[in-house]
Amino acid sequence: MAEEQSTHKGFFTTLPGIITAIAGLITAIGGFILILNKTGCISSKADNTEQHASKDSSDRTQETAESKDVDNSSPGNKIVAYSPAIVKHLTRYLQYKITEATAEALPDGSIVLSVKLKCINNSDYEYHFYASYIGAGVGDDNYGPEPFSPSGNYVAVPPRSFRSLEYNFNLPRGIKNFNLDFYDLDKLIGSSAFTLN
């Protein structure tokens, strides 16, 4: 009888018990990692690279589609390409999204650029946008919007909302590359690089 008791072993001290315990532990750890990954607490570098690559390529596709939205029937029209299409002002929770850009060469060779954009206010406060907050930077020169642009000099953007804006710029002849600069008062917050063909 004493011999029977000494030969009796617990389930987790046998080989099948150890294998079962290890399999259960691996399953629990895998499930925990899966939950952390799905909630965004952890992610692999490859996943991040893949997401950024697909986002960048979709942004480029959208920008290309937007930048080629030009009526080529007129010989004075130019193809406008720009990148990025969105400029963010992180401290004020603002975004400027370029929705359309067209350019036309006038008989004297100067260029009229028309830019449509959305000023998206994600803050809880009204934002006051002035025409002087946007300009076309050509080298060291800055060209502000024309005074009679459709959106005028001042636009109030309500909290958690957006306003569509449209401004025209008169640029010098022969220009091919410039920046569309966005300001908050006199501080530059971001730029979009433009190319005219």
N, C-alpha and C positions, 0 to 999 in steps of 0.2 A: 504494500500500500504506500509506503514512504517512497518506494522507487517510482511508482506511477506519478506521484506529485512532483518529484524532482525532474521528470522528463517532460512534464506539461509546460509548454512555452507560450508566452503571450503572442497575439496575432502580429503585432508590430515588430517582433523580434525574428519572424520568419522571413524568408526571401520574398514570397508573394506580398506579405504585409509591408515590407520596406518599399517594394516597387509601387504598390498602391499609394503609399504615403507620399512618395516622390512625385508621382503623377498628379496627385491632388494639389500638392504645393506648386508645381509648375503651372497647372491650370489656374490656380488662384492668382499667381503673380502675373500671368498673361492677361487675365481679365482686368486686373488692377491697372496694368500698363495701358490696355485698350481704353479704359474709362478715362485715364489721365490724358491720353492722346486726343480722344474725341472732345473733351472739354477744353482743349487748347493749353493745358498746363505744360505738356511736353510735346515736342514734334521733332522729327528728324531733320537734319540739314538738307537731305535730298528732297524731302517733301516741300520745304520752304523754297528751295531753288526751283522746283517744278512749278509751284504755285506762282512765284514771281515771273518765271519765264512765260507761263500761259497768260498771266495778267498783262505783262508787257506786250506780248504779241497781239492780244486782243485790243489793247489800247492803241498799238500801232495801226492795226487794221481799221479801227474806228477813226483814228486821226487821218489816215490816208483817205478813207471814204469822205470824211468831212472836208479835208483840204482840197479834194478834187471836185467839190460841189460848185463848179464854176461853169458859166455859160460860155463855151468856146466859140459861139457863132460870131462874136464881135472880135475883130483882129486886135483890139486894144486890151482884151482881157488876158490876165496872167494866171498861171497855176500857182496856188498858194499852198505851201507846206509849212507845218508848224509842229513843235514838240517842246514841252508836254502840252496837252490840251487842258490840264487842270493845274492851277497854282493855288496852294493852300496857305492861309494865314493862321498858323496854329494857335497863337495866343488869343486871337479874337474869335476862333472857331468859324472862320470864313473860308469859302472856296470860290475861286473864279474859274468857271468852265467855259472855254471857247467853243461855241456851237457852230459858228460859220465864219469864214474869212474870204473875202474876194478882193481882187486888185485890178485896177484898170489904168492903162497908160493914156494920158491926155496928149493932145496934139503937140504940146510943147515938150513932151518927154517926161514930165513929172508924173507921179503915181498917186492915185487915190485909193487908199486902203479902207475897206469897210469891215469892221469886226463886230460880230454879234456874240454876246456872252451872257452867262447867268452869274449873278452875284448871289451865292447861297449863304444865308446866315443861319448857322446852327447854334447860335447862342440864345440866351434868354433876354437879350437886350436889342433894341432897335439899332441898326447900323446906318450911319450917314455917309453915303458915297458921293464923292465929288469928282468931276471930270479930270481934275488935276491929279487924281490917284492912278491914272493910267497914261502911259506915254510910249512912243516908239523911239527906242534908243538906236541911233545910227552913229557908231563910233563914240565920240565924246559929245555929240549933239543929241538933244531930246526934243521930239516933236509931239506936242500935246494934241488932243482932239480938236477938230474944227469947232468953232463956237456954235454953229448951227447943226450940230449932230443931233440925230433923232432923240437921244436920251437927255439932252440938255446938260446943264452944269451940276444939278443936284438930284439925287434919288435916295429916298428913305427905304431901307430894307427891313421889314418887320422881323421880330424874333421868330425862329423856327420856320423861316419862309425863304423866298428868293424873289429876285426881280430880274427881268430880262433887260439887257442894256445893248445899245447899238451906238458905236462911235465911228466917225470918219477921220482919217488922217491924210494930210497932203504931204507926200514924201518927195525928196529930190529925185531928179532924173537919173536913170542908170543904176538905181539901187537894186541889189539882189539879196543881201543878208542884213537883218536887223533883229533887235529884240523888242518884244512887247513887254514892257516893265509895269509891274503893279506895286503901288506904294500905299502906306498907311501914314498919313500926313507927309513927312519928308523922308520916311524910312522905307527903303526898298525891301519888299517881302518876297519877291520872286519874279521870274521872267520866263517867257516862252520864246524860243528861237524860231524866227520866220525865214523862209527862203522863197523868193519869187522866180519863176521860170517863164 
